[in-house]
Amino acid sequence: MLHIACDVHTHTIASRHAYSTIEENVRAAAEQRIELVGSTDHFSRMVATPVDGAYDLRDYQHFINCDCWPRTWCGLRVLHGCEADIVDLDGNLFGHDQKLVEAIDGTPYKTPRTLADRVLSSCDYAIASVHASEFANGATPAQVSRMYVRALDNPRVLALGHIVRSGLEFDLDEVLLAARERGKLIEINESTLRDTPRAAAGCERLARRCAELGVMVSTGTDAHVSAAVGAFSRTRELLESVSFPQALVATADADVFLDVMRRAVG
């Protein structure tokens, strides 16, 4: 049986449309004998409403106080990441154009920062995903491919999330080879397999091509409630059905994932 021991795409109540706390997710992961869980709440417009076109750091402050979490909790490793929305065809992430002049307590920054820089610098890693794809309406496959490659160039991005689900057309090999060259990951997303039947064939093609090109994958349940954390039945079934190499599963165990993460994002 293919070994998967890390769930590196999960959500808590900080995502607003998820239902469990970080502790509930950690305890659920421990019950599933998971070795490492990554909490990756949404860093996107889904979390807050802008005022006069500007987002407030205070609405995203849960990302910048995660050092209070134990790094080992209920016997497993805990990482704090984020799932950051790709927001344009240049591959920019949410908050890249939002200037900050002060910290959450009102202390002025000596040098202005962007919301994206402040949040991403506090995270162990980021998953870059497309949720609202209207910005790509009318885009060519070449433009979408470039978008994904540019997102991978972000030094805090470790993985591309659920790239089949968006429905955008792109050059699969170009994106996968870019991930391989940068030591980054392509996600096999459990919730996509569970909730989006139309994407099943695309997910299988994605897994097969990653295996053929030697591209490492990550596994994430994309859990929005603790009961889903660490439950990888569809992901495991898909990977086994294409004889996916164990050596290319970055989430095979905690040590493998941590090594990949450190080499890719520092």
Beta strands, then each sheet from edge to edge (+ up, - down):
strand 1: 6-10
strand 2: 36-43
strand 3: 72-73
strand 4: 76-85
strand 5: 99-102
strand 6: 108-114
strand 7: 126-129
strand 8: 157-160
strand 9: 185-189
strand 10: 217-220
sheet 1: 1+ 2+ 4+ 3-
sheet 2: 1+ 2+ 4+ 7+ 8+ 9+ 10+
sheet 3: 5+ 6-
end
